Amino acid sequence: MIRLALLLLLAAPAQADVLLAARTLRAGAQLGPGDIIFQPDPAPVGTASNPGDVIGLEARVTLYAGRPIPLASLGPPAMVERNQLVTLVFQQGGLLIRADGRALGRGAEGDAVRIMNLASRSTVSGTIVGPALVSVP
């Protein structure tokens, strides 16, 4: 009898706590430890169950208080904001060119963003490589 109970216990699926938003978080807000609460229910597919997976990430959409946090609605925090002054960098071989620009969008590291070159007023596309730093091909 004890063996049967042990087998049933081992065969039962593991229950993970589901993470809920502790308060309503607007799109663009970075999640911290005080922004999440645990609920001892099974986590629906695609929702967060581990605080390490969400703390430090940015909400891409509004997250409502008391609702599960979908992993697809989170992403890395933005390094470039719209209208922010940035440095454009072009590097090929030993040649390095830097220019000032204004971001026409926002994004995180690795995201493509359009930038207006302040000297020529032309628009170029580049990849965000750091805070206020955009690499152009």
C-alpha positions as CSV (number, residue, x, y, z in Angstrom):
1,M,0.0,0.0,0.0
2,I,2.8,2.4,0.9
3,R,4.6,1.5,-2.4
4,L,1.4,2.3,-4.4
5,A,1.0,5.7,-2.7
6,L,4.7,6.5,-3.3
7,L,4.3,5.5,-7.0
8,L,1.2,7.7,-7.3
9,L,3.0,10.6,-5.7
10,L,6.0,10.3,-8.0
11,A,3.7,10.0,-11.1
12,A,1.8,13.2,-10.2
13,P,2.8,16.2,-12.2
14,A,4.8,18.8,-10.3
15,Q,2.8,21.8,-9.3
16,A,4.6,25.2,-9.8
17,D,3.5,28.4,-8.3
18,V,2.2,31.0,-10.8
19,L,3.5,34.5,-10.7
20,L,0.9,37.3,-10.7
21,A,1.4,41.0,-11.1
22,A,1.2,42.6,-7.6
23,R,-0.1,45.9,-9.2
24,T,-0.9,47.2,-12.6
25,L,2.3,47.8,-14.6
26,R,2.3,50.0,-17.6
27,A,4.1,49.0,-20.8
28,G,7.8,50.0,-20.4
29,A,7.9,49.4,-16.7
30,Q,10.8,47.3,-15.4
31,L,9.7,44.4,-13.1
32,G,11.2,44.3,-9.6
33,P,10.7,41.9,-6.6
34,G,7.8,44.0,-5.3
35,D,5.9,43.8,-8.6
36,I,5.2,40.1,-8.4
37,I,3.3,37.8,-6.0
38,F,3.0,34.0,-5.9
39,Q,-0.2,32.0,-6.1
40,P,0.0,28.3,-5.4
41,D,-1.9,27.3,-8.5
42,P,-0.5,25.4,-11.5
43,A,1.0,27.9,-14.0
44,P,-0.9,28.2,-17.3
45,V,1.2,27.4,-20.3
46,G,3.4,30.4,-21.3
47,T,3.1,32.2,-18.0
48,A,5.9,32.9,-15.5
49,S,6.5,30.6,-12.5
50,N,10.1,31.6,-11.6
51,P,10.9,35.1,-10.3
52,G,14.4,34.9,-11.8
53,D,12.8,34.7,-15.2
54,V,10.9,38.1,-14.9
55,I,12.8,40.4,-12.5
56,G,14.7,43.0,-14.4
57,L,12.7,42.5,-17.6
58,E,10.4,45.2,-19.1
59,A,6.7,44.9,-19.7
60,R,5.9,45.2,-23.4
61,V,2.2,45.6,-22.7
62,T,0.2,46.6,-19.6
63,L,0.2,43.9,-17.0
64,Y,-2.9,44.0,-14.7
65,A,-2.9,43.4,-11.0
66,G,-3.8,39.8,-9.9
67,R,-3.4,38.3,-13.4
68,P,-0.7,35.8,-14.4
69,I,2.3,37.3,-16.2
70,P,2.7,35.9,-19.8
71,L,6.4,35.4,-20.7
72,A,5.7,36.6,-24.2
73,S,4.7,40.1,-22.9
74,L,8.2,40.6,-21.3
75,G,11.5,41.6,-22.9
76,P,14.9,43.1,-22.1
77,P,14.8,46.7,-20.9
78,A,15.2,49.4,-23.6
79,M,18.7,50.9,-24.0
80,V,17.5,53.6,-26.4
81,E,14.4,55.8,-26.0
82,R,12.6,57.6,-28.8
83,N,14.0,61.1,-29.4
84,Q,17.1,60.2,-27.4
85,L,20.5,61.5,-28.7
86,V,22.7,58.6,-29.6
87,T,26.1,57.9,-31.1
88,L,26.2,56.2,-34.5
89,V,29.2,54.0,-35.1
90,F,30.4,52.6,-38.4
91,Q,33.4,50.3,-38.3
92,Q,35.0,48.4,-41.1
93,G,38.6,47.2,-40.8
94,G,40.7,50.0,-39.3
95,L,38.1,52.7,-40.2
96,L,35.9,54.0,-37.3
97,I,33.4,56.8,-37.9
98,R,31.2,58.2,-35.2
99,A,28.3,60.6,-35.7
100,D,25.6,62.1,-33.5
101,G,22.0,61.1,-34.2
102,R,18.5,61.1,-32.8
103,A,16.6,57.9,-32.2
104,L,13.3,57.7,-34.1
105,G,12.2,54.6,-32.0
106,R,13.0,52.8,-28.9
107,G,14.6,49.4,-28.3
108,A,16.8,47.0,-26.4
109,E,20.2,45.7,-27.2
110,G,20.2,43.9,-30.6
111,D,17.0,45.6,-31.8
112,A,17.0,47.5,-35.1
113,V,16.1,51.1,-34.8
114,R,15.9,54.1,-37.3
115,I,18.2,57.0,-36.5
116,M,18.3,60.5,-38.0
117,N,21.9,61.7,-38.5
118,L,22.0,65.2,-37.0
119,A,24.6,66.5,-39.4
120,S,23.1,65.4,-42.7
121,R,19.4,65.0,-41.6
122,S,19.4,61.7,-43.4
123,T,17.7,58.6,-41.8
124,V,19.7,55.4,-41.4
125,S,18.9,52.1,-39.7
126,G,21.2,50.4,-37.2
127,T,21.4,47.9,-34.4
128,I,21.5,48.9,-30.7
129,V,24.8,47.7,-29.2
130,G,24.8,49.6,-25.9
131,P,23.2,52.5,-24.0
132,A,22.8,55.3,-26.5
133,L,25.1,53.5,-29.0
134,V,23.9,52.3,-32.4
135,S,26.0,50.4,-35.0
136,V,25.2,51.1,-38.6
137,P,26.2,48.7,-41.5
